[in-house]
Amino acid sequence: MMLIASLVFATQDGLSRFLAEKYSVALTIILRFWALAAGIFLYFFLIKESRSYILSKKPILQILRSSILVAEIFVTVYSFTIVGLVATSAIFSSYPLLVVIFSYFILREALTKLKLAIVVVGFLGVLIIVRPSSDVFQMHSVIPLIGAVLFALYGVLTRMASFSDSGYTSLIWTGLIGAFFSTLIAPFYIIPIEKSDIFWMLILCILGIIGHFLLIKAFEFAEAVVIQPFAYFHLVFAGVIGVLIFNESITWPIILGSSLVIFAGIYSYFLDNIAKDLKNEKFEK
């Protein structure tokens, strides 16, 4: 589920860069959250039972995590237009390591040395891609890094919210809080959209709904530390989109770093499955 979410978000990032360069960062995000809110209200209208999902046992937590996500999206989409899709995604991919740190201190989730080593290997792959000695690490590189910190915190708080609220409740609060903030700034950024771009705006909005729901469900079903290595695949997907669509360059460091990222994600998956099998065998005995 996290792997599919990474693909959806990478595709959305590519569309966001394309539309943000043509219009504005704020406009693309405003429309995304309005579409998400519209889908929620339609769901409420068609299925009356769904209205109970808006009730949260931790409303303050839901407001906090949703507000952090809104800030992260603004920062990251802006970074696409300044730093570029591939470079931003590479730096942004450091967030799984930050999730490990946040989940340990905030959620008190178990963290073995082997799990930490796997995440570190994935992060080393990111470092190989961006190469600290290259021009990627300039002052504006702090922009995607801030986005990574915000998204990591959002992920951990989403996991915390799943202890008391369903994934549907979290998705609803995400959409409504995002739409609220978007509406506040809309008068300053709304401009006419060309007919040829309406289709792409609709695709962007649909991907946003699907991506956030998949992410929420992923954090609901698994510990943050377990699923985070799969988030590194976002870098691989974004790299492919950057090269094929935006003519960004691909080098051997990108290939080598991406290979380490993929290895870390797959190895973590098999390690988790082995641990579950051993636990089940011990329980049966």
Summary of the structure (lengths in Angstrom):
residues: 285
radius of gyration: 19.0
end to end distance: 31.0
largest distance: 66.3
contacts: 977
relative contact order: 0.20
helix: 85%
strand: 0%
